[in-house]
Structures are given as C-alpha cells and as structure tokens.
C-alpha cells in the first residue's frame, strides 16, 4: 500500500496534474486499474510460489504428500490462501486510491470478477513457479524479469492507443494488456481491446494453469524428487 501510495503521489499528483485526460478520464484515476493489477500480479505469484516452495525447501512437503488429503485440497489450500491475500490487497489499494483521486466503478460486479479471476489465475501460476524453482533466486526470476516489465509495457500507466501504429500491434502480443484493459473497462467503460477478448484471455490462462497443476500432481514432477 505504501509503494502504491508513492505511485499516486508521483504519477497521479506530480505528473498527472500536468497531463490531459485520457479517454475523458483524469490521469490519476486512469492509472488506478494498472496499479492494482501491478500489485495483484506480483503478490499473487510471490505468495503462492513461496507458500509451496518453503515446504519443499524444509522437507515438510513429504508430510503433505502422505497426508490423507487429495491433490485438489492441497491446491485449493495454497492457491486459495495466496489469492485471498492478493484480493484483500487489491481492495485495500482501491481504498487507498480514494485518498488521492476521486473515481467511480461503472461495473462493480465485473470489477470483482476480474479481481478474483486474476488473483486465482496468477496464484496458480505462482504455485507452478514454486514447484519448478529449486532455489530462492529462481522464485524471483519470473515476477521481476517477466511479469513486472510486461505490466509496465501493458498499459498500466498509458493507453496503448497512444502508441504509434506499429507498437500498438506489437503491444497486442503482451498478455497483460488484455488483463489491464478488461479491468479498466470495469471501472470506466473504456478499453484498449474488446472486453470479451480480455475475459477469454484470463479464462484461457486459468485453464492452462489448471491443466499444468493437474499434470504435476499426476506425474509427481518436482514433488517427489
């Protein structure tokens, strides 16, 4: 929350006051969905990755695997905990944003759907990273070297329609664009890409992560070594 507050002070107040509206939205309000998504993605991945990596690192993973619980219960426990913390953080950031800029949520139900779906999906992704990583350095590679740059380049602080035509087409290969665009639509009713495509993108990635986790528990990859 403190880190996000600094973004609002620097980008929302210092820089935003010198910028015009974007799609009829004040710059301070425009960046709220991007800031929430930036924190949500990183926290979801980190919470889930560290949650499952620590039992592996300490050796208690074998007690979990031998316990009378199903693989589904294990995943729901770890992913549910990580996603719950991330959703709570996202809601706190929205409350914090009220202290800096006024904003309205045009579609609150869809906003919560995007928030929960994104948190669950990237918690699953973090769970996979936690199983894949065999040291603490690997846990940080994807969040720092992949997810954060994609979020900054995915329209968190600008609309991709502001880019030159060539870069607009290149930006569409960034999957985070669809997440931020759909989330911003739930706030202001404007989006860089069709909201249906955004929903399809998050559901597709969720399905891919679920299939991967199912395969990991079926084969024991990185669990029993």
C-alpha positions as CSV (number, residue, x, y, z in Angstrom):
1,X,0.0,0.0,0.0
2,X,2.9,2.4,0.8
3,X,4.5,1.6,-2.5
4,X,1.3,2.2,-4.4
5,X,0.8,5.5,-2.5
6,X,4.1,6.6,-3.8
7,X,2.9,5.9,-7.4
8,X,-0.1,8.1,-6.8
9,X,2.0,10.9,-5.3
10,X,4.5,10.8,-8.2
11,X,2.3,9.9,-11.2
12,X,-1.1,10.9,-10.0
13,X,-0.3,14.3,-8.4
14,X,3.1,15.5,-9.7
15,X,2.9,14.2,-13.3
16,X,-0.8,13.7,-13.6
17,X,-1.6,17.4,-12.8
18,X,0.4,18.3,-15.9
19,X,-1.2,15.8,-18.3
20,X,-4.5,16.0,-20.0
21,X,-7.3,13.5,-19.7
22,X,-7.1,10.1,-21.4
23,X,-10.3,8.9,-23.0
24,X,-12.1,11.5,-20.9
25,X,-10.6,10.2,-17.6
26,X,-8.2,12.2,-15.4
27,X,-4.7,10.7,-15.4
28,X,-4.7,10.0,-11.6
29,X,-7.9,7.9,-11.9
30,X,-6.8,6.3,-15.2
31,X,-3.8,4.6,-13.6
32,X,-5.7,3.1,-10.7
33,X,-6.6,-0.2,-12.5
34,X,-3.0,-0.5,-13.7
35,X,-1.6,0.0,-10.3
36,X,-4.0,-2.5,-8.8
37,X,-3.1,-5.0,-11.4
38,X,0.6,-4.4,-11.0
39,X,0.4,-5.3,-7.3
40,X,-2.1,-8.1,-7.8
41,X,0.0,-10.0,-10.3
42,X,3.3,-9.8,-8.3
43,X,1.7,-10.6,-4.9
44,X,-0.4,-13.5,-6.3
45,X,2.7,-15.1,-7.8
46,X,5.0,-14.4,-4.8
47,X,2.5,-15.6,-2.2
48,X,1.8,-18.9,-3.9
49,X,5.4,-19.5,-5.0
50,X,6.9,-19.0,-1.6
51,X,4.0,-20.9,0.0
52,X,4.7,-24.1,-1.7
53,X,8.5,-23.6,-2.1
54,X,9.1,-23.4,1.7
55,X,7.7,-27.0,2.4
56,X,10.0,-28.2,-0.4
57,X,13.0,-26.4,1.0
58,X,12.4,-27.5,4.5
59,X,11.5,-31.1,3.6
60,X,8.0,-31.0,5.1
61,X,6.5,-31.5,1.6
62,X,6.6,-35.2,2.2
63,X,4.3,-34.9,5.2
64,X,1.9,-33.1,3.0
65,X,2.1,-35.7,0.2
66,X,1.5,-38.5,2.7
67,X,-1.4,-36.8,4.5
68,X,-5.0,-38.1,3.8
69,X,-5.9,-35.2,1.6
70,X,-6.4,-35.0,-2.2
71,X,-4.3,-33.0,-4.6
72,X,-7.3,-30.8,-5.2
73,X,-7.5,-29.9,-1.5
74,X,-3.8,-29.1,-1.4
75,X,-4.1,-26.8,-4.4
76,X,-7.2,-25.1,-3.1
77,X,-5.4,-24.6,0.3
78,X,-2.3,-23.0,-1.1
79,X,-3.8,-21.1,-4.0
80,X,-6.9,-20.1,-2.0
81,X,-4.7,-18.5,0.7
82,X,-2.5,-16.7,-1.8
83,X,-5.5,-15.4,-3.9
84,X,-7.3,-14.3,-0.7
85,X,-4.4,-12.2,0.4
86,X,-4.0,-10.7,-3.1
87,X,-7.7,-9.8,-3.4
88,X,-7.6,-8.2,0.1
89,X,-4.5,-6.2,-1.0
90,X,-6.3,-5.1,-4.2
91,X,-9.3,-3.9,-2.3
92,X,-7.1,-2.0,0.2
93,X,-5.3,-0.3,-2.7
94,X,-8.6,0.8,-4.1
95,X,-9.5,2.3,-0.7
96,X,-6.1,4.0,-0.5
97,X,-6.7,5.5,-4.0
98,X,-9.7,7.3,-2.6
99,X,-7.3,9.4,-0.5
100,X,-5.6,10.8,-3.7
101,X,-8.1,10.8,-6.6
102,X,-11.9,10.5,-7.0
103,X,-13.1,7.7,-9.2
104,X,-16.2,5.7,-9.9
105,X,-16.6,2.0,-10.7
106,X,-19.0,1.6,-13.6
107,X,-19.3,-2.2,-13.3
108,X,-18.5,-3.3,-9.7
109,X,-19.6,-6.9,-10.2
110,X,-17.3,-7.3,-13.2
111,X,-14.5,-5.5,-11.3
112,X,-14.7,-8.1,-8.6
113,X,-14.8,-10.9,-11.2
114,X,-11.7,-9.6,-12.9
115,X,-10.0,-9.1,-9.5
116,X,-10.8,-12.6,-8.2
117,X,-10.1,-14.4,-11.6
118,X,-6.7,-12.6,-11.9
119,X,-5.7,-13.4,-8.4
120,X,-6.7,-17.1,-8.7
121,X,-5.1,-17.5,-12.1
122,X,-1.7,-16.0,-11.1
123,X,-1.7,-17.7,-7.8
124,X,-1.9,-20.9,-9.7
125,X,0.9,-19.7,-11.9
126,X,2.9,-18.8,-8.8
127,X,2.2,-22.3,-7.4
128,X,3.7,-23.8,-10.6
129,X,6.7,-21.5,-10.3
130,X,7.2,-22.5,-6.6
131,X,7.2,-26.2,-7.7
132,X,9.6,-25.5,-10.6
133,X,12.1,-23.4,-8.6
134,X,14.9,-25.2,-6.9
135,X,16.5,-22.1,-5.2
136,X,15.3,-18.7,-3.9
137,X,16.8,-16.9,-6.9
138,X,14.5,-18.7,-9.4
139,X,11.5,-17.7,-7.4
140,X,12.2,-14.1,-8.3
141,X,13.1,-14.5,-12.0
142,X,9.5,-14.6,-13.4
143,X,8.0,-11.9,-11.2
144,X,10.9,-9.4,-11.6
145,X,12.2,-10.2,-15.1
146,X,8.9,-11.1,-16.9
147,X,5.7,-10.1,-15.1
148,X,6.8,-6.6,-13.9
149,X,8.2,-5.5,-17.3
150,X,5.1,-6.9,-19.1
151,X,2.8,-4.9,-16.7
152,X,4.7,-1.7,-17.3
153,X,4.5,-2.2,-21.0
154,X,0.9,-3.5,-20.9
155,X,-0.8,-0.1,-20.5
156,X,-0.6,0.3,-16.7
157,X,0.3,4.0,-17.0
158,X,-1.0,4.7,-20.5
159,X,-3.4,3.6,-23.2
160,X,-1.8,1.6,-26.0
161,X,-3.8,3.7,-28.4
162,X,-1.3,6.5,-27.6
163,X,1.5,4.4,-29.2
164,X,2.5,4.5,-32.9
165,X,0.5,2.1,-35.0
166,X,3.4,-0.5,-35.2
167,X,3.8,-0.6,-31.5
168,X,0.1,-0.9,-31.0
169,X,0.2,-4.1,-32.9
170,X,3.3,-5.3,-31.0
171,X,1.6,-4.5,-27.7
172,X,-1.2,-6.9,-28.5
173,X,1.2,-9.8,-28.1
174,X,1.6,-8.8,-24.4
175,X,-1.0,-10.9,-22.5
176,X,-1.0,-8.4,-19.6
177,X,-2.6,-5.8,-22.0
178,X,-5.8,-7.8,-22.0
179,X,-5.9,-8.1,-18.2
180,X,-5.4,-4.3,-17.6
181,X,-7.7,-3.3,-20.4
182,X,-10.6,-5.5,-19.1
183,X,-10.0,-4.3,-15.6
184,X,-10.0,-0.7,-16.7
185,X,-13.2,-1.3,-18.6
186,X,-14.9,-2.4,-15.4
187,X,-14.1,1.0,-13.9
188,X,-14.7,3.5,-16.7
189,X,-16.4,1.6,-19.5
190,X,-13.4,2.2,-21.9
191,X,-10.9,-0.4,-23.0
192,X,-8.0,-0.8,-25.4
193,X,-9.2,-4.2,-26.6
194,X,-12.6,-5.8,-26.6
195,X,-13.7,-6.8,-23.2
196,X,-14.8,-10.2,-24.4
197,X,-11.2,-10.9,-25.6
198,X,-10.0,-9.9,-22.2
199,X,-12.3,-12.4,-20.4
200,X,-11.3,-15.1,-22.9
201,X,-7.6,-14.4,-22.3
202,X,-7.8,-14.7,-18.5
203,X,-10.0,-17.8,-18.7
204,X,-7.7,-19.4,-21.2
205,X,-4.6,-18.8,-19.0
206,X,-6.6,-20.1,-16.0
207,X,-7.4,-23.3,-17.9
208,X,-3.8,-23.7,-18.9
209,X,-2.6,-23.3,-15.3
210,X,-5.2,-25.8,-14.0
211,X,-4.2,-28.4,-16.6
212,X,-0.5,-27.9,-15.7
213,X,-1.1,-28.3,-12.0
214,X,-3.2,-31.5,-12.7
215,X,-0.3,-32.9,-14.8
216,X,2.2,-32.1,-12.0
217,X,0.2,-34.0,-9.4
218,X,-0.5,-36.8,-11.7
219,X,3.2,-37.3,-12.6
220,X,4.8,-36.1,-9.4
221,X,7.1,-33.7,-11.3
222,X,9.2,-31.6,-8.9
223,X,7.1,-33.0,-6.0
224,X,8.7,-36.3,-5.3
225,X,12.3,-35.5,-6.2
